[in-house]
């Protein structure tokens, strides 16, 4: 077997150089790195990771010990742990016990020699000392989940007792008396707590029930046990309760094959994603988000209590009982991922309400043309308006939401406060509801940023380390480095791109840089560009345009496509547009961060009701449906944007769009100057002016000084004529 000495000899370098390359340390030139890597490949050398760990001490690895990965609570737990730990640079090793105490004791011996950073376990053992005596880790680094053995120091779970109480309250409302419970083993902590919640609630309300409880383990013939509920045809259950969706399906099958009677309603615990199942009422637990709290314990950070998501009790569809309305809601909206998501879901609204919705999908420019002549379009009932234009148009085209008799406190509590302030209110009156709020974000190819050869080449070129850019000077430098015309060895064609086919888009490309330099459009009571900051911004932008891929397109979709195709190293774009990628296999290669300078532009829009519409009840019904937790979740899963707080606690959505938590942090710093004290601003017109003159500057018709003067002069005229 090849040794480090063999590699050094073949590569023609020192033993120390090989060691530095293998351990990713030391000041090794790009040429020598390539020689060492070629020798390693030629000799078939493999690093002995176990020996390396024993030599260096604790590794960034975590052992995860679970009963199985077929039960959804364990599948979601592991999936969440993998996502969270991978982002932080930890590697997971998975071990399965199948609830065998003997096998678990054997696995403890295996884990003990690894020197993990932490161990996470759902244990079948009764005493935590079996772990503490064998695994030489601080006790707080051995984290017990769901089941709490005796002596366990670090334990974390979800609120199963509350789940039991909530389900009991639903059964009391329905006056169900004869109930079956199909649970996990009653020796486990979470099962005990769940049953305690059920029984204590029945007792509190002096509500007499007949409860038949059957407990099992996944390895203990669970499917077979499900038939036990239907062995006696004289017993009629009003409802059955299960602790996971798998058991609910077992019950349904057992009823289908083993009973002459129809299946009673099933109340089940499940993960926090909703899937429609007839006659199955789902109580959602935050299995996946629990993983975030566990990783906080691994990192020695404080955890927060997780509320259960609770019931998704959408009405059972029975079109025979729905009266079709003679009214149709006309909904003006622009083409977007969110629009496509709503379009796919509208049949559900019609089935449950009897109301038809006519989507009038128009491009950005045409919508503004309609708004400027709105008295000619009185047939429209709902308008999606860009947040930049909300203060300008809302008082003249929308009814105040108070006229719809909607519980605004309950509705707005679903959103971060800064979203409500920017997307709903004008002069302290609520006119609109946030629909698809968005902020700009930086997306980058983390595989390129982490590649040792690329990192070394960048260091040799600039004597700086290749890191995610914190400012636009760093961003432009990295964009230059990855331009193949500047660097023939770049693995991508361009470092980034700029979209120049639309005035508003050009203004956006300029303003995010202008704001990062400390610039403002509103300075006291004046509106316009700061000449000094604007000139500096234009000088930097001019250099960037010369190395970026120039795209003559009216929207950002082409830039997203280029990134998806592997032609760009970085991309700044509104995060809701990035969710529209077609090839999800690129996601593991994608990193995401705040924009350079941390001054993201707000984007997206809100929904309001036309002041001419007489369909208050129909629109109220539509808004209640659209902004329900279940429909908001479906919109997000279908690629649409929403900023409801529950979305950021949905493990399935975060797995599909892992940048959402970073976007959530951006809301507090998002910027879009669309109003001055005491007066609204037609920001769309202002951005159009900026983009129009910048287009002429890009084609060298005017100097930077001239174009800034022209922009400020026309802005001043427009403000005087408003």
Secondary structure by P-SEA (a helix, b strand, c coil): cccaaaaaaaacccaaaaaaaaaccccccaaaaaaaaaaaaaaccccaaaaaaaaaccccbbbbbbcccccaaaaaaaaaaaaaaaaabbbbbbbbccccaaaaaaaaaaaaaccccbbbbbcccccaaaaaaccccccccccccccccccccbbbbcaaaaaaaaaaaaaaaacccbbbbbccccccaaaaaaaaaaaaaaaaaccccbbbbbbbccccccccccccccccccccccbbbbccaaaaaaaaaaaaccccccccbbbbbbccbbbbbcccccccccccaaaaaaaaaaabbbbbbbcccccccccccccccbbbbcbbbbbbbcccaaaaaaaaaaaaaaaaccbbbbbbcccaaaaaaaaaacccccccccccccccccccccccccccccccccccccccccccaaaaaccccccccccccccbbbbbbbbccccccccaaaaaaaaaaccccccccccaaaaaaaaaaaccccccccccccccccccccaaaaaaaaaaaaaaaccccccccccccaaaaaaaaaaaaaaaaacccccccccaaaaaaaaaaccccccccccccccccccccccccbbbbcccccbbbbbbcbbbbbccccaaaaaaaaaaaaacaaaaaaaaaabbbbccccccccaaaaaaccaaaaaaaacccccccccccccccaaaaaaaaaaaaaaaaaaccccaaaaaaaaaaaaaaaaaac
